[in-house]
Amino acid sequence: MSQPPIPLPEINDAILTAIRDFDWEEGRPILAELVGNTPAYMAKHFALEHTIPSPSSVTSCRRQ
């Protein structure tokens, strides 16, 4: 049985708590690496063929 959606204020509070509790000293290099890898990831993703809607109702991404 599926669960009811989480109320938006609860989601917002959880996100704010995560941001406040984030260890910026440890996380900054990880985020910098992620940002540095983003252009290559996006180029790779845009090289995929996107079928919307796919037969399974889920977006299908595959190499062209």
C-alpha positions as CSV (number, residue, x, y, z in Angstrom):
1,M,0.0,0.0,0.0
2,S,1.4,3.4,-0.9
3,Q,2.0,6.1,1.7
4,P,0.4,9.5,1.6
5,P,2.6,12.4,0.2
6,I,4.7,14.2,2.8
7,P,3.3,17.7,3.5
8,L,5.3,20.5,1.9
9,P,6.1,22.3,5.2
10,E,7.7,19.1,6.5
11,I,9.8,18.7,3.3
12,N,10.9,22.4,3.6
13,D,11.9,21.9,7.2
14,A,13.8,18.8,6.4
15,I,15.7,20.6,3.6
16,L,16.5,23.6,5.8
17,T,17.7,21.3,8.6
18,A,20.0,19.4,6.1
19,I,21.5,22.6,4.8
20,R,22.1,23.9,8.3
21,D,23.6,20.6,9.4
22,F,25.8,20.2,6.3
23,D,29.5,20.0,7.1
24,W,30.8,22.6,4.7
25,E,34.5,21.9,5.4
26,E,34.1,18.3,4.3
27,G,31.4,18.9,1.7
28,R,32.9,21.8,-0.2
29,P,35.4,19.7,-2.2
30,I,32.7,17.1,-3.0
31,L,30.4,19.8,-4.3
32,A,33.2,21.4,-6.3
33,E,33.9,18.1,-8.0
34,L,30.2,17.6,-8.7
35,V,29.9,21.1,-10.3
36,G,33.1,20.4,-12.3
37,N,31.6,17.2,-13.7
38,T,28.2,18.7,-14.5
39,P,29.0,19.9,-18.1
40,A,30.2,16.4,-19.1
41,Y,27.2,14.8,-17.5
42,M,24.8,17.1,-19.3
43,A,26.6,16.6,-22.7
44,K,26.3,12.8,-22.2
45,H,22.7,13.1,-21.3
46,F,21.7,15.3,-24.2
47,A,23.4,12.7,-26.5
48,L,20.7,10.3,-25.5
49,E,17.4,9.9,-27.4
50,H,14.4,10.8,-25.3
51,T,11.1,9.1,-25.9
52,I,8.2,10.8,-24.2
53,P,5.9,9.2,-23.3
54,S,7.6,5.8,-23.5
55,P,5.5,2.6,-23.8
56,S,5.9,2.0,-20.1
57,S,4.9,5.6,-19.3
58,V,8.4,6.3,-18.0
59,T,10.8,8.5,-19.9
60,S,13.2,6.3,-21.9
61,C,16.8,7.6,-22.4
62,R,19.0,5.6,-24.7
63,R,22.0,6.2,-27.0
64,Q,21.2,7.5,-30.4
